[in-house]
């Protein structure tokens, strides 16, 4: 239901723009996967960005103008992502918030650099995009931090052998997590077994991989995939009573994981860059508004998207103009921004540092494990 609602919302927003209501508005774009696999990530991100724009407009807008968010569905496909960014540029957007998965960077980052157009991604974590003097900024650290935290917990639990399985979608991200895990676990007497990719069609057949998992003597599993795919594996593993400790990167740490996984994902570990126990007044206000408006808890994607709009609009208030160079210069000059859970600090390359938390699913909730023995 949520995804159908999201598609309808996108269409309504498009109609609103075509109606000419926002001719005097300043346009920014949002691009993410809003349909199909990974849509939970994209829809949550869009909701966060919409709420940020709404809050800003209620506060008076920027330089006397309201902000207008133009949304595009990249369908989780790199060619569609490039097409979406080109459309946003043609429609007069001064910057893009997006994309949400790392595979989308292959074509979109070269394009925005060629156009000298600012892009702020809430969730693209590729290490190869770090330390680059370009027009790509992001609100999530690279995959290195996630892998280090997962590896730390694997060592802490004295795991002797790990199996790694990943989705064939967003393989660039999956490969980077896998490479970082191998690097972090080598020399620690932890065996590694790569099971390879699983398809992401509407009804994936997990049987081959499940049999490999069942027959292996591995005591832990790392699944690098969307919440949909992880939930599918969890249900299959639960049916055969496969007793494995499961670790997940931030990609799958969304509401869909718990809703679709149910009891099958109980006990799963995952990393995230959001503190869901935060007592920050701004976060509490945002969470209440988000739940009231969308009827569910915000995810890391919605929180980082909200903050991405915050960073962009802070730069727009200070910039001499809205060209990519103007906005980039303004962000680098400001350096520190007001986030929902505390101060955000971007370095000279537009990369961010955040604390990485370990969570475990208990009683259908993400429970932070810090401080537990």
C-alpha atoms as a printed R data frame, in Angstrom:
    type eleno elety resid chain resno      x       y       z
1   ATOM     1    CA   UNK     A     1  0.000   0.000   0.000
2   ATOM     2    CA   UNK     A     2  2.793   2.387   0.899
3   ATOM     3    CA   UNK     A     3  4.502   1.947  -2.466
4   ATOM     4    CA   UNK     A     4  1.280   2.483  -4.426
5   ATOM     5    CA   UNK     A     5  0.676   5.604  -2.375
6   ATOM     6    CA   UNK     A     6  4.185   6.790  -3.199
7   ATOM     7    CA   UNK     A     7  3.648   6.386  -6.942
8   ATOM     8    CA   UNK     A     8  0.357   8.300  -6.729
9   ATOM     9    CA   UNK     A     9  2.091  11.007  -4.757
10  ATOM    10    CA   UNK     A    10  4.801  11.329  -7.409
11  ATOM    11    CA   UNK     A    11  2.146  11.701 -10.104
12  ATOM    12    CA   UNK     A    12  0.306  14.330  -8.092
13  ATOM    13    CA   UNK     A    13  3.515  16.276  -7.559
14  ATOM    14    CA   UNK     A    14  4.237  16.137 -11.279
15  ATOM    15    CA   UNK     A    15  0.755  17.403 -12.085
16  ATOM    16    CA   UNK     A    16  1.215  20.172  -9.548
17  ATOM    17    CA   UNK     A    17  4.378  21.311 -11.309
18  ATOM    18    CA   UNK     A    18  2.806  21.139 -14.768
19  ATOM    19    CA   UNK     A    19 -0.128  23.218 -13.550
20  ATOM    20    CA   UNK     A    20  2.201  26.192 -13.205
21  ATOM    21    CA   UNK     A    21  1.570  26.725  -9.499
22  ATOM    22    CA   UNK     A    22  5.270  26.900  -8.807
23  ATOM    23    CA   UNK     A    23  6.598  29.197 -11.568
24  ATOM    24    CA   UNK     A    24  8.137  31.500  -8.988
25  ATOM    25    CA   UNK     A    25  9.363  28.663  -6.799
26  ATOM    26    CA   UNK     A    26 12.951  27.487  -6.580
27  ATOM    27    CA   UNK     A    27 13.124  23.887  -7.732
28  ATOM    28    CA   UNK     A    28 15.258  21.095  -6.347
29  ATOM    29    CA   UNK     A    29 15.111  17.479  -7.465
30  ATOM    30    CA   UNK     A    30 14.764  14.171  -5.698
31  ATOM    31    CA   UNK     A    31 15.693  10.946  -7.506
32  ATOM    32    CA   UNK     A    32 15.413   7.462  -6.043
33  ATOM    33    CA   UNK     A    33 13.918   4.033  -6.589
34  ATOM    34    CA   UNK     A    34 10.191   4.488  -5.884
35  ATOM    35    CA   UNK     A    35  8.871   1.242  -7.358
36  ATOM    36    CA   UNK     A    36  9.958  -2.387  -7.230
37  ATOM    37    CA   UNK     A    37 12.839  -3.819  -5.181
38  ATOM    38    CA   UNK     A    38 14.571  -1.140  -3.078
39  ATOM    39    CA   UNK     A    39 11.496   1.083  -3.254
40  ATOM    40    CA   UNK     A    40 11.210   1.150   0.541
41  ATOM    41    CA   UNK     A    41 14.543   2.966   0.602
42  ATOM    42    CA   UNK     A    42 13.539   5.408  -2.113
43  ATOM    43    CA   UNK     A    43 10.039   6.080  -0.819
44  ATOM    44    CA   UNK     A    44 11.298   6.691   2.723
45  ATOM    45    CA   UNK     A    45 13.930   9.021   1.335
46  ATOM    46    CA   UNK     A    46 11.349  10.928  -0.686
47  ATOM    47    CA   UNK     A    47  9.114  11.289   2.373
48  ATOM    48    CA   UNK     A    48 11.997  12.727   4.387
49  ATOM    49    CA   UNK     A    49 12.864  15.192   1.636
50  ATOM    50    CA   UNK     A    50  9.212  16.249   1.252
51  ATOM    51    CA   UNK     A    51  8.929  16.895   4.977
52  ATOM    52    CA   UNK     A    52 12.109  18.986   4.951
53  ATOM    53    CA   UNK     A    53 10.795  21.121   2.076
54  ATOM    54    CA   UNK     A    54  7.457  21.515   3.841
55  ATOM    55    CA   UNK     A    55  9.152  22.638   7.070
56  ATOM    56    CA   UNK     A    56 11.347  25.100   5.188
57  ATOM    57    CA   UNK     A    57  8.415  26.624   3.311
58  ATOM    58    CA   UNK     A    58  6.424  26.999   6.505
59  ATOM    59    CA   UNK     A    59  9.392  28.945   7.874
60  ATOM    60    CA   UNK     A    60  9.281  31.373   4.935
61  ATOM    61    CA   UNK     A    61 11.258  29.651   2.194
62  ATOM    62    CA   UNK     A    62 14.580  30.916   0.870
63  ATOM    63    CA   UNK     A    63 15.241  34.504  -0.190
64  ATOM    64    CA   UNK     A    64 11.529  35.196  -0.481
65  ATOM    65    CA   UNK     A    65 10.700  32.123  -2.572
66  ATOM    66    CA   UNK     A    66  9.147  28.799  -1.741
67  ATOM    67    CA   UNK     A    67 11.034  25.598  -2.439
68  ATOM    68    CA   UNK     A    68  9.518  23.027  -4.792
69  ATOM    69    CA   UNK     A    69 10.570  19.379  -4.825
70  ATOM    70    CA   UNK     A    70 10.457  17.653  -8.220
71  ATOM    71    CA   UNK     A    71 10.568  13.867  -7.812
72  ATOM    72    CA   UNK     A    72 11.740  11.197 -10.251
73  ATOM    73    CA   UNK     A    73 11.730   7.396 -10.049
74  ATOM    74    CA   UNK     A    74 15.067   5.886 -11.087
75  ATOM    75    CA   UNK     A    75 13.575   2.336 -10.945
76  ATOM    76    CA   UNK     A    76 16.807   1.045  -9.433
77  ATOM    77    CA   UNK     A    77 18.361   1.162 -12.908
78  ATOM    78    CA   UNK     A    78 21.466   3.183 -13.800
79  ATOM    79    CA   UNK     A    79 20.181   4.223 -17.255
80  ATOM    80    CA   UNK     A    80 16.856   5.337 -15.765
81  ATOM    81    CA   UNK     A    81 18.776   7.197 -13.061
82  ATOM    82    CA   UNK     A    82 20.744   9.128 -15.662
83  ATOM    83    CA   UNK     A    83 17.528   9.917 -17.532
84  ATOM    84    CA   UNK     A    84 15.945  11.166 -14.289
85  ATOM    85    CA   UNK     A    85 18.843  13.540 -13.597
86  ATOM    86    CA   UNK     A    86 18.744  14.902 -17.130
87  ATOM    87    CA   UNK     A    87 15.018  15.566 -16.753
88  ATOM    88    CA   UNK     A    88 15.559  17.327 -13.433
89  ATOM    89    CA   UNK     A    89 18.202  19.536 -15.036
90  ATOM    90    CA   UNK     A    90 15.908  20.386 -17.961
91  ATOM    91    CA   UNK     A    91 13.078  21.213 -15.570
92  ATOM    92    CA   UNK     A    92 15.212  23.827 -13.848
93  ATOM    93    CA   UNK     A    93 16.229  22.087 -10.622
94  ATOM    94    CA   UNK     A    94 19.251  23.762  -9.047
95  ATOM    95    CA   UNK     A    95 20.458  20.558  -7.343
96  ATOM    96    CA   UNK     A    96 19.554  16.898  -6.865
97  ATOM    97    CA   UNK     A    97 18.911  14.993  -3.652
98  ATOM    98    CA   UNK     A    98 19.680  11.362  -4.494
99  ATOM    99    CA   UNK     A    99 20.241   8.704  -5.548
100 ATOM   100    CA   UNK     A   100 19.667   6.086  -2.854
101 ATOM   101    CA   UNK     A   101 21.667   3.032  -4.003
102 ATOM   102    CA   UNK     A   102 25.302   2.861  -5.055
103 ATOM   103    CA   UNK     A   103 24.795   1.292  -8.497
104 ATOM   104    CA   UNK     A   104 23.095   4.522  -9.558
105 ATOM   105    CA   UNK     A   105 26.384   6.423  -9.181
106 ATOM   106    CA   UNK     A   106 27.956   4.774 -12.226
107 ATOM   107    CA   UNK     A   107 26.336   7.134 -14.739
108 ATOM   108    CA   UNK     A   108 24.841   9.892 -12.607
109 ATOM   109    CA   UNK     A   109 27.990  11.116 -10.857
110 ATOM   110    CA   UNK     A   110 29.931  11.614 -14.132
111 ATOM   111    CA   UNK     A   111 26.877  13.418 -15.535
112 ATOM   112    CA   UNK     A   112 26.447  15.877 -12.659
113 ATOM   113    CA   UNK     A   113 30.186  16.559 -12.658
114 ATOM   114    CA   UNK     A   114 30.071  17.284 -16.379
115 ATOM   115    CA   UNK     A   115 27.066  19.584 -15.863
116 ATOM   116    CA   UNK     A   116 28.672  21.106 -12.718
117 ATOM   117    CA   UNK     A   117 25.391  20.426 -10.920
118 ATOM   118    CA   UNK     A   118 25.347  19.690  -7.192
119 ATOM   119    CA   UNK     A   119 24.128  16.293  -6.008
120 ATOM   120    CA   UNK     A   120 23.720  15.364  -2.335
121 ATOM   121    CA   UNK     A   121 23.106  11.673  -1.781
122 ATOM   122    CA   UNK     A   122 21.583  10.579   1.507
123 ATOM   123    CA   UNK     A   123 22.724   6.946   1.221
124 ATOM   124    CA   UNK     A   124 25.299   6.187  -1.518
125 ATOM   125    CA   UNK     A   125 28.277   4.762   0.370
126 ATOM   126    CA   UNK     A   126 30.833   3.733  -2.274
127 ATOM   127    CA   UNK     A   127 34.427   4.159  -1.019
128 ATOM   128    CA   UNK     A   128 35.547   5.019  -4.567
129 ATOM   129    CA   UNK     A   129 33.599   8.287  -4.316
130 ATOM   130    CA   UNK     A   130 35.518   9.453  -1.244
131 ATOM   131    CA   UNK     A   131 38.170  12.187  -1.306
132 ATOM   132    CA   UNK     A   132 37.098  13.514  -4.706
133 ATOM   133    CA   UNK     A   133 36.939  17.216  -5.521
134 ATOM   134    CA   UNK     A   134 33.662  17.088  -7.430
135 ATOM   135    CA   UNK     A   135 29.968  18.001  -7.242
136 ATOM   136    CA   UNK     A   136 28.915  14.850  -5.389
137 ATOM   137    CA   UNK     A   137 28.343  15.222  -1.639
138 ATOM   138    CA   UNK     A   138 26.829  12.660   0.716
139 ATOM   139    CA   UNK     A   139 25.313  12.306   4.169
140 ATOM   140    CA   UNK     A   140 26.428   8.704   4.823
141 ATOM   141    CA   UNK     A   141 29.991   7.446   5.412
142 ATOM   142    CA   UNK     A   142 31.565   4.933   3.049
143 ATOM   143    CA   UNK     A   143 31.033   1.188   3.288
144 ATOM   144    CA   UNK     A   144 34.323   0.861   5.152
145 ATOM   145    CA   UNK     A   145 32.704   1.979   8.424
146 ATOM   146    CA   UNK     A   146 29.817  -0.487   8.087
147 ATOM   147    CA   UNK     A   147 32.153  -3.376   7.305
148 ATOM   148    CA   UNK     A   148 34.449  -2.570  10.205
149 ATOM   149    CA   UNK     A   149 31.526  -2.563  12.657
150 ATOM   150    CA   UNK     A   150 30.153  -5.876  11.345
151 ATOM   151    CA   UNK     A   151 33.638  -7.444  11.414
152 ATOM   152    CA   UNK     A   152 34.158  -6.213  14.966
153 ATOM   153    CA   UNK     A   153 30.981  -7.975  16.119
154 ATOM   154    CA   UNK     A   154 31.851 -11.158  14.209
155 ATOM   155    CA   UNK     A   155 35.198 -11.294  16.013
156 ATOM   156    CA   UNK     A   156 33.549 -10.443  19.342
157 ATOM   157    CA   UNK     A   157 31.150 -13.388  18.975
158 ATOM   158    CA   UNK     A   158 34.026 -15.748  18.096
159 ATOM   159    CA   UNK     A   159 32.479 -16.695  14.767
160 ATOM   160    CA   UNK     A   160 34.665 -19.259  13.008
161 ATOM   161    CA   UNK     A   161 33.159 -19.238   9.524
162 ATOM   162    CA   UNK     A   162 31.052 -16.688   7.676
163 ATOM   163    CA   UNK     A   163 29.027 -17.091   4.514
164 ATOM   164    CA   UNK     A   164 28.390 -13.983   2.416
165 ATOM   165    CA   UNK     A   165 25.478 -13.669   0.036
166 ATOM   166    CA   UNK     A   166 24.380 -10.595  -1.893
167 ATOM   167    CA   UNK     A   167 21.717  -9.255  -4.208
168 ATOM   168    CA   UNK     A   168 22.435  -8.979  -7.919
169 ATOM   169    CA   UNK     A   169 20.984  -5.475  -7.691
170 ATOM   170    CA   UNK     A   170 23.292  -2.797  -6.253
171 ATOM   171    CA   UNK     A   171 26.251  -5.130  -6.793
172 ATOM   172    CA   UNK     A   172 28.772  -2.296  -6.617
173 ATOM   173    CA   UNK     A   173 27.754  -1.689  -3.007
174 ATOM   174    CA   UNK     A   174 27.677  -5.422  -2.250
175 ATOM   175    CA   UNK     A   175 31.156  -5.958  -3.666
176 ATOM   176    CA   UNK     A   176 32.565  -3.081  -1.650
177 ATOM   177    CA   UNK     A   177 31.077  -4.489   1.593
178 ATOM   178    CA   UNK     A   178 32.417  -7.936   0.728
179 ATOM   179    CA   UNK     A   179 35.924  -6.622  -0.033
180 ATOM   180    CA   UNK     A   180 36.006  -4.595   3.181
181 ATOM   181    CA   UNK     A   181 34.841  -7.593   5.245
182 ATOM   182    CA   UNK     A   182 37.578  -9.784   3.789
183 ATOM   183    CA   UNK     A   183 40.113  -7.069   4.590
184 ATOM   184    CA   UNK     A   184 38.847  -6.653   8.169
185 ATOM   185    CA   UNK     A   185 38.532 -10.371   8.958
186 ATOM   186    CA   UNK     A   186 41.744 -11.623   7.373
187 ATOM   187    CA   UNK     A   187 44.251 -12.678   9.978
188 ATOM   188    CA   UNK     A   188 41.573 -13.302  12.624
189 ATOM   189    CA   UNK     A   189 41.033 -17.030  12.022
190 ATOM   190    CA   UNK     A   190 37.620 -16.419  10.467
191 ATOM   191    CA   UNK     A   191 36.813 -18.515   7.424
192 ATOM   192    CA   UNK     A   192 35.037 -16.765   4.547
193 ATOM   193    CA   UNK     A   193 32.737 -18.399   2.007
194 ATOM   194    CA   UNK     A   194 31.230 -16.318  -0.795
195 ATOM   195    CA   UNK     A   195 27.923 -17.816  -1.953
196 ATOM   196    CA   UNK     A   196 27.485 -15.214  -4.676
197 ATOM   197    CA   UNK     A   197 24.444 -13.361  -5.952
198 ATOM   198    CA   UNK     A   198 20.730 -14.015  -5.738
199 ATOM   199    CA   UNK     A   199 18.217 -12.677  -8.251
200 ATOM   200    CA   UNK     A   200 15.817  -9.863  -7.448
201 ATOM   201    CA   UNK     A   201 12.812 -10.774  -9.585
202 ATOM   202    CA   UNK     A   202  9.339 -10.542  -8.047
203 ATOM   203    CA   UNK     A   203  9.499 -14.073  -6.609
204 ATOM   204    CA   UNK     A   204 13.183 -14.973  -6.185
205 ATOM   205    CA   UNK     A   205 14.058 -18.648  -5.938
206 ATOM   206    CA   UNK     A   206 16.261 -18.959  -2.875
207 ATOM   207    CA   UNK     A   207 16.366 -22.779  -2.908
208 ATOM   208    CA   UNK     A   208 19.905 -23.196  -4.295
209 ATOM   209    CA   UNK     A   209 21.439 -20.733  -1.857
210 ATOM   210    CA   UNK     A   210 19.384 -22.058   1.066
211 ATOM   211    CA   UNK     A   211 20.687 -25.580   0.378
212 ATOM   212    CA   UNK     A   212 24.257 -24.273   0.355
213 ATOM   213    CA   UNK     A   213 23.652 -22.515   3.658
214 ATOM   214    CA   UNK     A   214 22.049 -25.621   5.165
215 ATOM   215    CA   UNK     A   215 24.912 -27.895   4.138
216 ATOM   216    CA   UNK     A   216 27.670 -25.555   5.283
217 ATOM   217    CA   UNK     A   217 29.300 -25.643   8.707
218 ATOM   218    CA   UNK     A   218 29.327 -21.830   8.817
219 ATOM   219    CA   UNK     A   219 27.831 -20.369  11.976
220 ATOM   220    CA   UNK     A   220 27.152 -16.855  10.628
221 ATOM   221    CA   UNK     A   221 25.724 -15.307   7.501
222 ATOM   222    CA   UNK     A   222 26.135 -11.819   6.046
223 ATOM   223    CA   UNK     A   223 23.313 -10.876   3.666
224 ATOM   224    CA   UNK     A   224 24.024  -7.794   1.534
225 ATOM   225    CA   UNK     A   225 20.642  -7.003  -0.002
226 ATOM   226    CA   UNK     A   226 17.479  -4.941   0.229
227 ATOM   227    CA   UNK     A   227 14.968  -5.531   3.020
228 ATOM   228    CA   UNK     A   228 12.733  -7.470   0.603
229 ATOM   229    CA   UNK     A   229 15.452  -9.966  -0.294
230 ATOM   230    CA   UNK     A   230 16.663 -10.328   3.299
231 ATOM   231    CA   UNK     A   231 13.098 -10.990   4.478
232 ATOM   232    CA   UNK     A   232 12.718 -13.664   1.788
233 ATOM   233    CA   UNK     A   233 15.888 -15.404   2.921
234 ATOM   234    CA   UNK     A   234 14.850 -15.097   6.549
235 ATOM   235    CA   UNK     A   235 11.509 -16.798   5.892
236 ATOM   236    CA   UNK     A   236 13.218 -19.654   4.046
237 ATOM   237    CA   UNK     A   237 15.883 -20.093   6.734
238 ATOM   238    CA   UNK     A   238 13.206 -20.010   9.424
239 ATOM   239    CA   UNK     A   239 11.234 -22.812   7.732
240 ATOM   240    CA   UNK     A   240 14.223 -25.168   7.690
241 ATOM   241    CA   UNK     A   241 15.248 -24.103  11.198
242 ATOM   242    CA   UNK     A   242 18.727 -23.043  10.040
243 ATOM   243    CA   UNK     A   243 20.418 -21.726  13.161
244 ATOM   244    CA   UNK     A   244 22.666 -18.961  11.848
245 ATOM   245    CA   UNK     A   245 23.693 -15.633  13.294
246 ATOM   246    CA   UNK     A   246 22.855 -13.073  10.609
247 ATOM   247    CA   UNK     A   247 24.541  -9.708  10.034
248 ATOM   248    CA   UNK     A   248 23.242  -6.950   7.742
249 ATOM   249    CA   UNK     A   249 24.622  -3.664   6.379
250 ATOM   250    CA   UNK     A   250 22.526  -0.510   6.649
251 ATOM   251    CA   UNK     A   251 20.900  -1.062   3.228
252 ATOM   252    CA   UNK     A   252 18.299  -3.484   4.604
253 ATOM   253    CA   UNK     A   253 17.734  -1.785   7.975
254 ATOM   254    CA   UNK     A   254 14.306  -0.428   7.088
255 ATOM   255    CA   UNK     A   255 10.709  -0.898   8.233
256 ATOM   256    CA   UNK     A   256 10.081  -3.486   5.498
257 ATOM   257    CA   UNK     A   257 12.662  -5.797   7.047
258 ATOM   258    CA   UNK     A   258 10.639  -6.154  10.244
259 ATOM   259    CA   UNK     A   259  7.211  -5.980   8.593
260 ATOM   260    CA   UNK     A   260  7.985  -8.610   5.950
261 ATOM   261    CA   UNK     A   261 10.440 -10.687   7.932
262 ATOM   262    CA   UNK     A   262  8.283 -11.005  11.054
263 ATOM   263    CA   UNK     A   263  9.500 -13.596  13.597
264 ATOM   264    CA   UNK     A   264 11.992 -14.922  11.022
265 ATOM   265    CA   UNK     A   265 14.275 -11.887  11.424
266 ATOM   266    CA   UNK     A   266 14.256 -11.927  15.233
267 ATOM   267    CA   UNK     A   267 17.832 -11.813  16.511
268 ATOM   268    CA   UNK     A   268 19.313 -10.458  13.274
269 ATOM   269    CA   UNK     A   269 22.110  -7.910  13.679
270 ATOM   270    CA   UNK     A   270 22.474  -4.813  11.520
271 ATOM   271    CA   UNK     A   271 24.436  -1.593  11.436
272 ATOM   272    CA   UNK     A   272 23.045   1.896  11.048
273 ATOM   273    CA   UNK     A   273 24.201   5.482  11.302
274 ATOM   274    CA   UNK     A   274 21.072   6.683  13.102
275 ATOM   275    CA   UNK     A   275 20.491   6.653  16.854
276 ATOM   276    CA   UNK     A   276 16.839   5.675  17.218
277 ATOM   277    CA   UNK     A   277 17.123   6.390  20.951
278 ATOM   278    CA   UNK     A   278 18.165   9.991  20.379
279 ATOM   279    CA   UNK     A   279 16.545  12.514  22.716
280 ATOM   280    CA   UNK     A   280 17.355  15.455  20.471
281 ATOM   281    CA   UNK     A   281 14.394  17.851  20.400
282 ATOM   282    CA   UNK     A   282 14.738  18.253  16.630
283 ATOM   283    CA   UNK     A   283 14.699  14.501  16.078
284 ATOM   284    CA   UNK     A   284 11.716  13.994  18.398
285 ATOM   285    CA   UNK     A   285  9.783  16.717  16.568
286 ATOM   286    CA   UNK     A   286 10.717  15.266  13.176
287 ATOM   287    CA   UNK     A   287  9.761  11.737  14.245
288 ATOM   288    CA   UNK     A   288  6.368  12.886  15.521
289 ATOM   289    CA   UNK     A   289  5.651  14.839  12.331
290 ATOM   290    CA   UNK     A   290  6.784  11.938  10.167
291 ATOM   291    CA   UNK     A   291  4.613   9.371  11.954
292 ATOM   292    CA   UNK     A   292  1.613  11.696  11.871
293 ATOM   293    CA   UNK     A   293  2.046  12.374   8.162
294 ATOM   294    CA   UNK     A   294  3.085   8.949   6.848
295 ATOM   295    CA   UNK     A   295  1.813   6.554   9.513
296 ATOM   296    CA   UNK     A   296  5.093   4.775  10.224
297 ATOM   297    CA   UNK     A   297  8.477   5.202  11.879
298 ATOM   298    CA   UNK     A   298 11.111   7.131   9.910
299 ATOM   299    CA   UNK     A   299 14.045   5.070   8.633
300 ATOM   300    CA   UNK     A   300 17.668   6.050   8.191
301 ATOM   301    CA   UNK     A   301 16.833   6.879   4.561
302 ATOM   302    CA   UNK     A   302 14.136   9.394   5.518
303 ATOM   303    CA   UNK     A   303 16.312  10.965   8.218
304 ATOM   304    CA   UNK     A   304 19.366  11.341   5.968
305 ATOM   305    CA   UNK     A   305 17.203  12.687   3.139
306 ATOM   306    CA   UNK     A   306 15.703  15.297   5.453
307 ATOM   307    CA   UNK     A   307 19.210  16.307   6.485
308 ATOM   308    CA   UNK     A   308 20.379  16.372   2.852
309 ATOM   309    CA   UNK     A   309 17.736  19.006   2.106
310 ATOM   310    CA   UNK     A   310 18.823  20.862   5.257
311 ATOM   311    CA   UNK     A   311 22.435  20.988   4.048
312 ATOM   312    CA   UNK     A   312 21.399  22.094   0.568
313 ATOM   313    CA   UNK     A   313 19.067  24.837   1.750
314 ATOM   314    CA   UNK     A   314 21.612  26.142   4.266
315 ATOM   315    CA   UNK     A   315 23.993  26.557   1.334
316 ATOM   316    CA   UNK     A   316 21.303  28.181  -0.809
317 ATOM   317    CA   UNK     A   317 20.760  30.816   1.874
318 ATOM   318    CA   UNK     A   318 24.455  31.743   1.839
319 ATOM   319    CA   UNK     A   319 25.409  31.197  -1.796
320 ATOM   320    CA   UNK     A   320 25.910  34.030  -4.258
321 ATOM   321    CA   UNK     A   321 23.796  32.087  -6.751
322 ATOM   322    CA   UNK     A   322 22.402  28.633  -7.372
323 ATOM   323    CA   UNK     A   323 24.941  27.304  -9.851
324 ATOM   324    CA   UNK     A   324 26.721  24.142  -8.816
325 ATOM   325    CA   UNK     A   325 29.928  26.039  -8.119
326 ATOM   326    CA   UNK     A   326 28.092  28.549  -5.919
327 ATOM   327    CA   UNK     A   327 26.376  25.854  -3.860
328 ATOM   328    CA   UNK     A   328 29.506  23.736  -3.569
329 ATOM   329    CA   UNK     A   329 31.533  26.731  -2.396
330 ATOM   330    CA   UNK     A   330 28.859  27.633   0.162
331 ATOM   331    CA   UNK     A   331 28.715  24.123   1.638
332 ATOM   332    CA   UNK     A   332 32.481  23.923   1.971
333 ATOM   333    CA   UNK     A   333 32.560  27.359   3.590
334 ATOM   334    CA   UNK     A   334 29.847  26.491   6.119
335 ATOM   335    CA   UNK     A   335 31.419  23.095   6.975
336 ATOM   336    CA   UNK     A   336 29.148  22.349   9.966
337 ATOM   337    CA   UNK     A   337 25.379  21.953   9.697
338 ATOM   338    CA   UNK     A   338 22.460  21.473  12.058
339 ATOM   339    CA   UNK     A   339 21.329  17.844  11.868
340 ATOM   340    CA   UNK     A   340 18.343  16.150  13.450
341 ATOM   341    CA   UNK     A   341 20.486  14.363  16.026
342 ATOM   342    CA   UNK     A   342 23.401  16.744  16.313
343 ATOM   343    CA   UNK     A   343 25.994  18.616  14.317
344 ATOM   344    CA   UNK     A   344 26.869  17.434  10.800
345 ATOM   345    CA   UNK     A   345 30.387  18.048   9.585
346 ATOM   346    CA   UNK     A   346 31.406  17.669   5.938
347 ATOM   347    CA   UNK     A   347 35.062  17.667   4.907
348 ATOM   348    CA   UNK     A   348 36.633  19.429   1.948
349 ATOM   349    CA   UNK     A   349 35.479  16.630  -0.367
350 ATOM   350    CA   UNK     A   350 31.842  16.644   0.751
351 ATOM   351    CA   UNK     A   351 32.219  13.415   2.742
352 ATOM   352    CA   UNK     A   352 30.772  12.970   6.228
353 ATOM   353    CA   UNK     A   353 31.749  11.147   9.390
354 ATOM   354    CA   UNK     A   354 29.039   9.536  11.561
355 ATOM   355    CA   UNK     A   355 29.001   7.081  14.413
356 ATOM   356    CA   UNK     A   356 28.084   3.562  13.317
357 ATOM   357    CA   UNK     A   357 25.688   1.767  15.693
358 ATOM   358    CA   UNK     A   358 25.014  -1.944  15.982
359 ATOM   359    CA   UNK     A   359 21.357  -2.996  16.358
360 ATOM   360    CA   UNK     A   360 19.620  -6.303  16.941
361 ATOM   361    CA   UNK     A   361 15.995  -7.054  16.101
362 ATOM   362    CA   UNK     A   362 14.160  -7.938  19.309
363 ATOM   363    CA   UNK     A   363 10.398  -8.215  19.678
364 ATOM   364    CA   UNK     A   364  9.934  -6.597  16.290
365 ATOM   365    CA   UNK     A   365 12.083  -3.542  17.044
366 ATOM   366    CA   UNK     A   366 15.604  -2.329  16.311
367 ATOM   367    CA   UNK     A   367 17.410  -2.404  19.669
368 ATOM   368    CA   UNK     A   368 20.818  -0.774  20.025
369 ATOM   369    CA   UNK     A   369 23.392  -3.179  21.487
370 ATOM   370    CA   UNK     A   370 26.006  -0.656  22.652
371 ATOM   371    CA   UNK     A   371 27.093  -1.220  26.221
372 ATOM   372    CA   UNK     A   372 25.958  -4.840  26.325
373 ATOM   373    CA   UNK     A   373 28.375  -7.542  27.333
